[in-house]
Amino acid sequence: MFPPHSIKLIRTDGGNKSFQRLATELEEELKIRDGKDHPFYAELNKAENIKYVILAYENNDAAGCGAIRHYTNDTVEVKRMYVVKDKRGKGIASLVLNDLENWAKELGFKKMVLETGMNQPEAVSFYKKQGYRVIPNFGKYISSDNSICFEKNV
């Protein structure tokens, strides 16, 4: 396991250039995984106006990211979780998600929800390991057969 102290986390927003670059890399990967469904998901995942973004840096290189955005009075939605391919398996996603959970608590939220796709089995497994439970699809994902939605109290 990668030593957590060698990863630096920063809190920023959707205007951060490193975040925008990682979000673009994520979109390129999802285009392949989502196939014909990608335009539907891409429309729901615009990240420019997100206020709460965590970036993980390894040796001053942006290695991963995640974000939360307001969903309801007591709930935030996790968005744009991504780790650069050659940095995966080092615990970076866990560090980012844990800090997002802490930030959500600091902001007064009680719950986190998220959507991932059936074509992302690594993500499904990751969220289950992090204590998220599968829930019925919510919001614009209700009619999506490819979506799997999760929630966790924070």
Buried (B, 14 or more C-beta within 10 A) or exposed (E): EBEEEEBEBBEBBBEBEBBBEBBEBBBEEBEEBBEEBBEBBEEBBEBEEBEBBBBBBBEEEBBBBBBBBEBEEEBBBBBBBBBBEEBBEBBBBBBBBBBBBEBBEEEEBEBBBBBBBBBBEEBBEBBEEBEBEEBEBBEEBEEBEBBBBBBBEB
